[in-house]
Amino acid sequence: MPVYEYKALNEKGKRVSGIVDAESPAAARQKLRASRIFPVSIAEVSRLLQGTGGRSLGFLSVLFGRIRASETAVFTRGLATLLGAGFPLVRALETLVFQTRSPALKKVMANVKNLVVEGNSFADALSRFPGVFPPLYVNMARAGEASGTLEIVLERLAEMMESQLDLNNRIRSALTYPVFMALLGTAVLIFLMTAIVPNIAAVFTEMGRVLPAPTRLLIGASDLIRSYWWLICLLCLGAWALFFKIKKSPRGKEGIDRLILRMPLIGFLVLRLATARFARTLGSLLENGVPMLQALDIVKNVVGYTPLAEAVKSGIQDVEKGSALTEALAVHGVFPDLFMQMLKVGEQSGKLEAMLEKTAVIYEKEVTAQVTRITALLEPVMILVMGVIVGAIVLSICLPIFEMNQLVF
């Protein structure tokens, strides 16, 4: 049954909008009028929303706004709850469509419901929207449908998404204050260099005396910023654009990923975050009945860093030949030792899924604690650095004054 988007007036003359499913535009208008809603315009939601490849999300983003991961998590949790309460799938989808606030997600779910009504499986309907529902989501839903435990799988998916969002929020919250301080400090320095220093430099210039080297350096830096600020901005934008251009190429991304993983402290955190994501995703797929090779093929696309993805890709071939997963991944030496040990224990004990989940929890807690410690150290370090820079500026300004006082006495 087609889905129509409408703009209308209610009984009080207030403009409203939404979507409605009906056999035809005339039936949609009749259905709306029966609800005391009087349509002004009505149009079918295009099936172009069901585009293939990575362009699906981009198309949605342009037309309707981005679908956030938190919105998808809320929808997943709601669908799992309704299915667990005994709702049929189509009825549960229909209920959630009209409860969802996001216009973009509402349109996607309306089309998913129609595809299911037309006879497609739920997983196949989700696969039409790869930008909204990644392969991990689709394959877990397919496994849940095949085993008759779709509500349990959706519950697990919701937990995974909520856990990832919680971790991201904690890291973001920990970094908010240092980033704010860095931006504020930069703004203060720019103000000093462009507004205060030039006025003081004019006074020194009128005196006609030879200024100390630090003062001349400060005035030169101030003149450079004031005269060529546009060039500095262009260079920064150019460097930023060049970085993203390099990152888009396979070789460039691999080089950047390897550099990040080798960086002190940052590499430590990034590797553990990627390992936690790998462990949690693989454990969830295996727990919900996805075969090992298929699960590894999905996971290699979610680890996020080329060296790890290449290790998993090579490991798939070794596992296919009969090697244990631990042996297949250990050859490359990119994953942390603790992860490899727990992976080996999980394989030997037959509790691989539980060990992967436990590893993910360990690394997520370790990353959160490490980020908290780093940010706690960053605050005094940033204050100290700002104090040194401002002190150097003040000293450069005061040096000529000190020299004049010595001449007077």
Secondary structure, DSSP 8 states (H G I E B T S, - for coil): --EEEEEEE-TTS-EEEEEEE-SSHHHHHHHHHHTT-EEEEEEE--GGGG--TTHHHHHHHHHH----HHHHHHHHHHHHHHHHTT--HHHHHHHHHTT---HHHHHHHHHHHHHHHTT--HHHHHHT-TTTS-HHHHHHHHHHHHHT-HHHHHHHHHHHHHHHHHHHHHHHHHHHHHHHHHHHHHHHHHHIIIIIHHHHHHHHHHHT----HHHHHHHHHHHHHHHHHHHHHHHHHHHHHHHHHHHHSHHHHHHHHHHHHHSTTHHHHHHHHHHHHHHHHHHHHHHTT--HHHHHHHHTTTS-SHHHHHHHHHHHHHHHTT--HHHHHHTT--S-HHHHHHHHHHHHHT-HHHHHHHHHHHHHHHHHHHHHHHHHHHHHHHHHHHHHHHHHHHHHHHHHHHHHHHHH-
